[in-house]
Amino acid sequence: MASTVLHSTSTHRARSVRGTQIPCFVFESHEELARSVAETVAALIRQRNSFGQKAVLGLPTGSTPQGVYRELIRMHREEDLDFSNVVVFSLDEFYGLGADSPQSHRRQMQQRFFQHVNIRQENIHFPDGTVPLEQVEEHCRQYEEKIQRAGGVDLMLLGIGRDGHIGFNEPYSPRRGRTQLVTLDPGTRADLANQFFGKENVPTQAITMGLGTILEARKIILMALGEHKAAVVRKAVEEPAGEHLPASLLREHPDASFLLDEAAAAQLSAIATPWKLGPVRWTDPLIKRAVLWLCEQTDKALLKLDDDDFRAHGLHQLLREHGPASRLAHRVFRWMMDTIVYHPAGKEPCRVLVFSPHPDDDVISMGGTLIRLVQDGHEVHVAYMTSGNIAVFDHDAQRLVDLVAEFNRRFGIDEEKSLQFEQRVLQHLRAKRPGEPDHPDVQRIKELIRWSEAKAAAAVCGCREEHLHFLDMPFYKTGQVDKNPIGEEDVQIVLDLIRRVDPAQVYIAGDLSDPHGTHRLCAQAILAALEELRRRGEPVPEALLYRGAWQEWPLHQIELAVPLSPRDLEQKKNAIFRHESQKDTAPFPGTDSREFWQRAEDRNRATAESYNRIGLPEYFALEAFVRWRGQPL
Ligand code: F6R
């Protein structure tokens, strides 16, 4: 069997990163990364097909590889990529889930990939999550044997967990381990809670290929996307390797590489602190970044930095080319002062359009700015892009049905029909198994709950009801955590709205790592619409990016910071409180147990605090934004 596996990274806009202990490539966008990996897979398959040989792939499930699978499906349809000689071994499977469970890896991979290509069913291998406990060891041994019989894995694709797991090999898994039953760490289960509609529904165990099995693959590509992977990526490629961080062991492999998007690569030294690795070209953004970094290292305000601080932290080149310290510090001080803006859309009344991916992102992320924009006399429109119905608890839906049924009874409104509807809905709710999609009736009820909350919250900010737009974009309407890719129809909806409202300014959620990827998809649709306007020579509004409940922009990236008074923040919190279905224990809180209003308050106050630390005026709270200038998200 041919042993070379082609790699085609060079054909895509990827740059390799200096100073890492394993080859790392950074791609400008998810799509570029997915295309590059898909091309590597396709090249292997074509090469093997031309010799009449099999290509053996090791494949992960999870969110990261989905773009690759979509691209491979496209290649099958449009470029005749033939999967009839492809053999697949899944990296892992949950233990205790049948193959028909919506979350089982087998079912997910079947739905998202295999059923769309001409792979033979007998060539698809998954560990069986239903084998009785006493037979698991034997089952795992047989899985290993099957891999050996197939000639070993040619190409292994991997994602990475936030604790550094690969497959489901959690920290301190044995380096030479084989396929086995493992216990999932609580952090991994919390990360998976989204898919299972609650951590309590996440299996506690899984069957995974061992680290030894993975490392035997001829070629390994680990993919990481989003800010939430940035810290673990840095540890895996820069800090000492060991079993405490399974992904770091890939450095032992002769042909393993990390493929990253900009967000996942952001903490690598070559990107976060390139001046530490050698001479650099000092652009304004890099100067700003280095000087703010120096403030953090020295715990000093900008105007207190001196030449020795620069030298003590390896910034000799910067000092030589742009110093002395006082000059550099003043430059950055000026830039940061210029970010502070009380009237983000100016003082002349204009139309502003705020895009809120879910019904509560507007107030959580930029509620203070929303209030200010209304106070400044602008016509403020808010577009709620999705219904957010999957994040409503069943008991809240039940409560609403009770209320409406009782209301109808008391006021004698169509009692018969009302009773029938109530009973039908209660039946759907009772019959639902954890993790199953809701019946469309229940989905509509949940949608109504969030619609009424969004309206109430926008009213607290002073927005007028006729300026609220509920877009209910098609990509979201799967009834499941997994969303469809953005389609033409989604972009058209956004385009139509922008043309109708004709805003001078739009606000967009620029998060790259909200847990379900909905923000990213929404941003993709908006940016595609703006691009279309530009292409057609129509007016393109100024676009500002905010970040949602999960993260704030780093200090050096902030271009606009809107100060909030204690009273503004109170009003913003009151608006967030209107989202009652998301209070206390929201179904999708991620790994952060704070409520949304707490996260918002902590974040806005922390931003003010970091301005204060660098010696800028002492604000109570700040909401931060970045300008969109056509950069990929
Ligand atoms: C899944 C798997 C896991 C995931 C990892 C990242 O089959 O083996 O190691 O790759 O948990 O998950 P996502 O891609 O969802 O962030």
Boltz pocket constraint, residues with backbone or C-beta under 6 A from the ligand:
constraints:
  - pocket:
      binder: B
      contacts: [[A, 59], [A, 60], [A, 61], [A, 62], [A, 63], [A, 64], [A, 65], [A, 91], [A, 92], [A, 105], [A, 158], [A, 159], [A, 160], [A, 161], [A, 162], [A, 165], [A, 166], [A, 167], [A, 168]]
      max_distance: 6.0
